[in-house]
Each structure stands twice: as structure tokens, then as C-alpha cells.
């Protein structure tokens, strides 16, 4: 059963690849790390699909390193150190996201951010994006002691805003976003404009898929999934 617009009180967002395009700065940090090791830079488009998997994904894509490799932990820490110094150089809200947030606020709905990004990075990034005073919550990957796909971060977001989980939609661009949303009793929405790059989200179990941020406004207004037509009387 899909959520109806009249039952939605809150929209929660993933951060990287959903609310904001953070790939340029993550790629920049990785290329600085590669330069320290005498390696040529990689094009951002080659790295974009790995952003949703955090430092692990970036190191795998850029240095062919995986957890358990001898160099993984020290280079992960160095990558994060570089990224922390450069996390708001080029990161921007996705086109249409400001309009979506304005529309959510105009409808009197709450909204917040639930990300696997650690607070160390998420808090200054959200401030740099000008959202610190707008968002109803910012739940990082280390806020609750658990990260997605566990539902605890999403449930913490709903509590912070003061709404029931069933009255929330959660927008993300990764399978674990959908899994966390379903486990939390929320309505999952897949951001097709995010960092999917070859992944097929149609078997993830999401009720809505949006190709552009403002597509969600249609669903909130009508109670229908974007692109779905009204039923015959």
C-alpha cells in the first residue's frame, strides 16, 4: 500500500547523491591522495557511482583498496583528513532541490536529513549548504551508534521532528536507503537523479521513484506516485 499525501507529515533525505551532489569534493580529495602517491587524477564521472559507499567505495575505486588490505586503514584516515579540509569546495544541492524544500515547507511539512556520513563531515557541510537552520534534524552515521540499512537513524530522525514513522517518506539513492526506510515503517522514495549509475532500483521495493526533485511535490500534492495517472471514477 502506498502512502497517501494526506498521511505524510515529514520528508527525510539521504545526503550524498540525494540532497546534494557531493561527488566533486569527494573526488577532489581522492585525487589529492592519489597525487601524494604519485598517481594521476581520475575523472570525477568515473568516481561518482562510488560516492554512496563512502570512504570504502572511494578507496576501492581510486586505489583498488578494500577493508582488510594492509594500507586500507591509514589511507582511509588520510583520505578523510583531506576531505574534511575540502568538503564544501564544489558540493551543491541538486538542481530543483531548493524548489522541493520550499514546497515542503510551504505545505507545513517537516523535513530532515538522515545520512551515513559521520557528523564530523555532515554538520559543517550542511552549514556550508545553508541548511543548518532549515532542517528539522541531522542524523549522521555515528549519531545513533548504528547506520543504514539499520532503521535506527531514520527512527531517530522521526523522533527529532516529532512525527510518526508511518507519516514519513525517506528519499535516497541506494538499496540500503530503501531497506532502512521499509524497516522503519516509512515510505521509500528512490532518487533516480542520484548516484545509481547502472544499478537497477526496480527490485528494491520502493513505492516511488523520482527523476527530478520536484517530482516529489506532485506525489505529495496528489497522493499518487510521480507519473501515475488518476484512477477512473
C-alpha positions in Angstrom: 0.0 0.0 0.0 1.4 3.4 -0.9 1.4 6.4 1.4 -1.3 9.0 0.6 -0.4 12.6 0.6 -2.8 13.4 3.4 -0.9 10.9 5.6 2.6 12.4 5.0 3.8 14.8 7.6 7.6 14.7 7.0 10.2 14.1 4.3 13.6 12.7 5.3 16.5 12.8 2.9 19.8 11.0 2.4 22.6 13.5 1.9 25.2 12.3 -0.7 23.6 11.7 -4.1 20.1 12.7 -2.9 20.0 16.1 -1.3 23.4 17.3 -2.6 25.9 16.5 -5.3 29.0 15.9 -3.2 30.9 13.9 -5.7 33.2 16.7 -6.9 34.7 17.3 -3.4 35.0 13.6 -2.6 36.7 13.1 -6.0 38.9 16.1 -5.4 40.0 14.6 -2.0 40.7 11.2 -3.6 42.8 12.8 -6.4 44.8 14.7 -3.9 45.5 11.4 -2.1 46.4 9.9 -5.5 48.8 12.8 -6.1 50.5 12.2 -2.8 51.2 8.7 -4.0 52.5 9.9 -7.4 49.3 8.8 -9.3 47.4 10.7 -12.0 44.0 12.1 -11.2 40.8 10.2 -12.2 37.8 11.9 -13.8 35.0 12.6 -11.4 32.5 10.8 -13.6 34.4 7.6 -13.0 34.1 8.0 -9.3 30.6 9.3 -9.0 28.9 5.9 -8.7 31.1 5.0 -5.7 30.2 8.1 -3.6 27.2 6.5 -1.9 29.6 3.8 -0.4 31.6 6.4 1.4 35.4 6.2 2.0 35.3 2.4 1.4 33.8 2.9 -2.0 36.1 5.8 -2.9 39.3 3.9 -1.9 38.2 0.8 -3.8 37.5 2.9 -7.0 40.6 5.1 -6.7 43.3 3.0 -5.2 41.9 -0.6 -5.5 42.0 -1.0 -1.8 39.5 -2.9 0.3 38.9 -3.4 4.1 41.5 -5.9 5.3 44.2 -4.7 3.0 47.3 -3.5 4.9 47.1 0.0 3.7 43.4 0.5 3.9 43.0 2.0 7.3 45.9 4.5 7.2 44.9 5.6 3.7 41.2 5.8 4.7 42.2 8.1 7.6 44.3 10.2 5.3 41.5 10.4 2.7 39.0 11.6 5.3 41.5 14.1 6.6 41.9 15.6 3.2 38.1 15.5 2.6 37.4 17.3 5.8 39.5 20.2 4.7 37.8 20.4 1.3 34.2 19.2 1.8 32.4 22.3 0.6 34.5 23.4 -2.3 32.0 22.4 -5.0 29.3 20.5 -3.3 25.9 21.9 -4.2 22.2 21.0 -3.8 20.9 19.1 -6.8 19.0 21.2 -9.3 15.4 21.5 -8.2 16.1 20.6 -4.6 15.7 24.2 -3.3 12.3 24.3 -5.0 11.4 21.0 -3.4 12.4 22.1 0.0 10.4 25.4 -0.4 7.4 23.3 -1.5 7.7 21.0 1.5 7.9 24.0 3.9 5.0 25.8 2.1 2.8 22.7 2.8 3.7 22.9 6.5 5.6 19.6 6.4 8.7 18.8 8.4 11.9 17.7 6.7 15.3 16.4 7.8 18.5 14.7 6.8 19.5 11.1 7.7 22.9 10.1 6.3 25.6 7.6 6.9 28.1 10.4 6.7 29.7 11.0 10.1 28.6 14.1 12.0 32.2 15.3 11.7 31.6 15.9 8.0 27.8 16.2 7.8 27.5 19.1 10.2 29.9 21.5 8.5 28.7 20.5 5.1 25.0 21.2 5.9 26.1 24.6 7.3 28.0 25.4 4.2 24.9 24.5 2.1 22.9 27.0 4.1 20.6 24.3 5.5 21.6 24.2 9.2 18.7 26.4 10.3 16.1 24.9 7.9 16.5 21.2 8.5 14.4 19.7 11.3 17.1 17.2 12.1 20.6 16.0 11.0 21.2 12.4 11.9 24.7 11.2 11.0 26.1 7.7 10.6 27.5 7.9 14.1 24.6 9.7 15.8 22.8 6.6 17.0 25.5 4.0 17.1 24.0 2.3 14.0 24.0 3.2 10.4 21.7 2.4 7.4 20.4 -0.1 6.5 19.5 -0.4 10.2 16.3 1.6 10.8 17.6 3.4 14.0 18.9 6.5 12.3 15.6 7.0 10.4 13.6 6.4 13.6 15.8 9.0 15.4 15.0 11.5 12.6 11.3 11.0 13.0 11.5 11.4 16.8 13.6 14.6 16.4 10.9 16.1 14.2 8.1 14.8 16.3 6.3 12.6 13.7 5.3 9.0 13.5 7.5 6.9 11.2 4.4 5.9 9.2 3.9 9.6 8.3 7.4 9.9 6.8 8.8 9.3 3.4 12.5 8.7 3.0 14.3 9.7 -0.2 17.6 8.0 -1.1 19.7 6.7 -4.0 20.9 3.4 -2.6 19.4 0.0 -1.9 20.2 0.4 1.8 18.2 3.6 1.9 15.1 1.7 0.8 15.8 -1.2 3.2 16.2 1.2 6.1 13.0 3.0 5.2 11.0 -0.2 5.0 12.4 -1.5 8.2 11.5 1.8 9.9 7.9 1.7 8.6 8.4 4.7 6.3 7.6 5.1 2.6 10.8 4.8 0.5 11.4 7.0 -2.5 14.3 6.4 -4.9 16.1 9.5 -6.3 16.9 8.4 -9.8 19.0 11.6 -10.3 21.5 10.3 -7.7 24.5 8.0 -7.8 22.9 4.8 -9.1 24.9 4.5 -12.3 23.9 1.1 -13.6 22.1 -0.1 -10.5 18.5 -1.2 -11.2 16.3 0.0 -8.3 13.1 -1.6 -9.5 13.6 -4.6 -7.3 14.5 -2.6 -4.2 10.9 -2.4 -3.0 10.4 1.4 -3.3 6.9 2.8 -3.8 8.0 6.0 -5.5 10.8 6.8 -7.9 11.6 10.3 -8.9 13.7 11.5 -11.9 13.9 15.1 -10.6 13.5 16.5 -7.0 10.3 18.5 -7.8 8.6 15.3 -9.0 8.1 14.5 -5.3 5.9 17.6 -5.0 3.4 16.1 -7.4 3.2 13.0 -5.2 2.8 15.0 -2.0 0.1 17.0 -3.6 -2.0 14.2 -5.2 -1.1 11.2 -3.2 0.0 9.4 -6.4 3.4 8.3 -7.4 5.1 10.6 -9.9 3.9 9.7 -13.4 0.9 7.7 -12.2 -2.5 8.8 -13.6 -5.6 9.2 -11.6 -7.9 6.1 -11.4 -11.1 6.2 -13.4 -14.2 7.1 -11.3 
